[in-house]
Amino acid sequence: MLVIGAETFSRILDWTDRTTCVLFGDGAGAIILEAQQGTGSNSDRGVLTTQLRSDGAHREKLYVDGGPSTTGTVGHLRMEGREVFKHAVGMITDVIEAAFAATGTTADDLDWLVPHQANRRIIDGSAKKLGIPLEKVVVTVDLHGNTSAASIPLALNVAASDGRIKKGDLVLLEAMGGGFTWGSVLLRW
């Protein structure tokens, strides 16, 4: 299975809105997954659990105000940054704690946290709340901004290419996006 995350935010940013246009970037990344027979234990390589959530009640906090199917225009990204931040750490820790509960693991078992690269304050706040040392957190937001759907594949590529993530490592991915949607994947690399 080929999983692709790609964004061209430059097409939907309001370049007069300095609260959004300086944060987001264009990017693309992909990962290939292959099915293998496992034992059903946490030592299996691959996806161990996924946790997905959504809550449309928060739609107005992060969304695109158009699109060919709704307005016939491209539309622009709209974000209430303080409100997004206020919800982000709690929502992210919810799906990470759910992943730990589903697998009987803890933050101490993790080799790496590869978060959605929204901003450094959210990344650091989530890691701190969960007791994950910052040296176990892959951060690349300073390299390419918030590339939304591409941020985790890009961060995975950086950490695997530089040798941080190795075969057999327990890796936790987490993301939050528009609407609101959020989720986590716990996997054995």
N, C-alpha and C positions, 0 to 999 in steps of 0.2 A: 504494500500500500504506500502510495506517495502522499504525504501530507505537506501542503504548501501554505505558507503565510506570506501575503504580499499586500503592500499598501502604496498608493501614490497620493499622499496627503497634500502634496503641492497643488493638486487639482481642486481640492475642496477647502483649502484654508482661506480665510478672510485675511488678506495681508495687511489690513488696517487694524486688526484685532491682535494687539501685542500679547494678550493673555493666552493665545493659542498658537499663533504662527511661529513663535520662537521655540516651541516645545516639540513639535512633531516633525518627522522626517520620512522620506520615501525609503522603502527597503523591501527585500524579498528573501525568503529562505525556505528550505524544504528539508524533510527528513524521510527516509525510507524505512518502513517497518515491514517485517516479514513474520509470518506465523510459524511457530515452532511448538512442538509438544513439550509441555512442562510437567512438573510434579504438583503444581498448585501451591507451592510454598513461596515465601518471600525471597528465597535464594534463586528462583527462576529469573532468567534474563527477560526483559521486556516490561510491558505495562502491568503493574500490580493492582492498581486501582485508579479510577477516575471519579472526580466529584464535580458536578456541574450544577449551577444555580442561575436563576434570573429573576428579576423583579421589575416589571414594567412601570411600577409606581414611581420609579426614579428616572424615567425616560428623559425628562426635561433637563436633567443635570449634565448629560453627555449624549449628544445626538448630532445627526446631520439634518439640516432644515430644508432638505429638498431631495431631488433625484428625479430622473426621467419618469419614473412611475407615479410620482406624487405631484410634482410641480412642473415637470417638463424642463427644469433647469438643473444645473449641476448641484447646487446647494452648497452650504458651508458647514464646517464643523462648529458646533456650539458647545460650550462647556462652562459650568459653574465650578471653577477650580477648587474653591474652599469646600464646597459641598461634596465634590468627588473625593477629595482627600479625607474629609470627615468620615465617609463611609468605607473607603478603600481598605484601610488597615483591618477593620473588623470583619469585613466580608472575606478578605484574603485569608485571615487567620482561621475563619470558620471552615473553609474548604481544606485547608492544610490539616487542621485538627481532625477533620472527618477522614482524611486519607490516613493519618496515623491510627485512628480508631479502627478503620477497616482492615488494616494490616497488622495491628498490634506493634507498631513501631513508634519511635519517639524522635524528637529532634536530635538526640544523641546518636541515633543510628544513621543519620544522614551523612553522606559524603559531600553533597552539593545541593544548594538551593539555586535554581535558575528561574528568577522571577521575570514577569513581564516588566519591561524597562520603562515604566511610566515616569517616575522621577525618583531621585535618590532618597528623598525624605520618606516616601511610601515604602521603598525597599528596606531602608534601615529600620523604620518603625515596625514593620511586619516581622523582620528577623529578631529584633529585640523582644517584642511581645511573645514570640514563640521560643525564645532562648536559643536561637541559632547564631553561633558566632559569625561575625562579619567576614572572617577569613574563609568561611564555607559558602559565601554568597558570590555568585557570578554577576558582576556589574559591568555593563557595556553602554549604558545610557549616555555616558560622556563621549562615546565614539560616534553614535549615529542618532541620538535623540530618541524620542518615543516613536517607533515605527509600527506600533500597534500589533497587528497580527504577525508581523515579521520579527518582532523583538526577541521572542524566545528562540526561534530557529537561528537567528543571527548570534545570540549569546551562546547557544549550544555549540555552534561552529567555532567561535572564538575559544571557548574553554576546552573543547575536544582537540582542536588544532594545536593549542599551546601545551597540551599534555595534562591539564588539570583533571579533566574527566577521563577516567580509565575504565576499561572493561571490568565489570563486576561492581562498579560504584552504585550506591543508592542515590538516585537523583530525584529531586522534587521540582516540578514545574508548576507555576501558578500564574494566573492572568485575570485581569478585570477589564471589561470593555463597556461600550455604549449600551445604554438602554435601561438598566444595568444588567450585565451578564458577568459571571465570574466562575472560575473553576481551578482544579488542580489535577495533576497526573503524577503519581508516584511510580517510578520505574527503576529497574535494575539495568544499567548500561551494558 
